[in-house]
Amino acid sequence: MSWTPVPPTPIDLPLSAGDLTDDWLTRALRCAAVVGVNERVQASAVEPVATGAASQTVRVSAVVADARNPTPLRLIVKLPTSNPTIARANRIAGWSAHEIDFYRNCSPRLTVLTPKFYFGHVDADGKGVLVLEDLSHDVTLTAGDIDAGCSQRQAEQVLRTLADLHQPSTFRQLASASWPPPFMHIAQRQQGADPRADRWARWRAERGESLGERARRVGDRMARGAVSSIRRVADSSPVLLHGDCKADNMFFRQSGEPIIFDWQLVSRGAGAFDVAFFFSSSVAPEVRRSLEMTSLRTYYDEAAITPAYDAWFDLYRHCVNVAFYRTATSVSLHNSAQGSAKSLLETLVGRQATAIDDLRADEVLTS
């Protein structure tokens, strides 16, 4: 794939909402050719929205002002995280750089719907800033609700979208020798930043009794070094993965079609991981049970997958295990200032543990 050169960025990297001045926004959007040389951005509101896994998210309401016709502008700005542990993991794994590469070079070539990209920059320390369109004011869209879980129609549309994203031809068109990074590469670097085995031990001691026996078995085996599941995600017919495919990273059209954002964990690996992570985290167990088998078969057919279905279904069960382990070992990364994020992760762990029970997914693990 031919990559778009990164334009020079002669402006400082903002570290907090207070750094998003009219001058900074004007210069950033001039780099993106959104603002002309005789125009300026004037912000009327700069509002912190959330603190996610690797960034602070800020909503900006502004106008592009010229002499005649002020134009409303609504932006989402992702700023570097203030959490030192997550900042270190981001620096090692390159989440910010990978997400900006996705929006700049891949999103325009996809049929999968994503927010409009305006500006992105990563400094020498791996800290990044990303400016996107804000979709929250579009009354025709519904924000994904991970607490309630996706409806059947939304879930079916997400799987159709993933089947499109995961086409082998799409991966061949978009991938380069160094991008996207392999799933295993990200897993290894995250583990180097904060060992997952230690995090699992803490989670098990605090919450393990609330999990089923099968989920505890999955966590124990993977913590002891049984990484065959992770290797299979990395090595099995790699396609373009979102890597964090859950409802709160989506808006939905009235048809149920998703608009997907938060691509910081984009990677190459088995498409079954995106499907498993979505189904096990973002669909309430009773809804998932009613449509999982039929939807998986439809996805398998539409994604042009080459292994026989039974072999692919075992891979899917492997991916449910990996999704559970990754979520459970991420909880301790969120400190008390990020209580809502930690609570959400704990909810997801419970759903994923239920999926392990339903699918008897522990049985595909090797010791």
Protein Blocks (a to p, Z undefined) as FASTA:
>chain_A
ZZddddddfbdcdfbfklmcfklmmmmmmmnomacfkbccddfbdcdfbdcfkbccdddd
dddddfklccddddddddddfbfklmmmmmmnommmmmmmmmmmmmmmpmbdcdddfbdc
ddfkopacdddddfklmmkbccddfknopafklmmmmmmmmmmmmpmklmmmmpcfkbcc
dfklmmmmmmmmocfklmmmmmmmmmmmmpcfklmmmmmmmmnopaklmmmmmmnopadd
ehlacfklcccdfkopacdehjllgccddfklmmmmmmmmmgcfklmmmmmmmmmmmmmm
mnopabdfklmmmmmmmmmmmmmmmmmmmmmmpcfklmmmmmmmmmmmmmmmmmmmmnom
mmmpcZZ
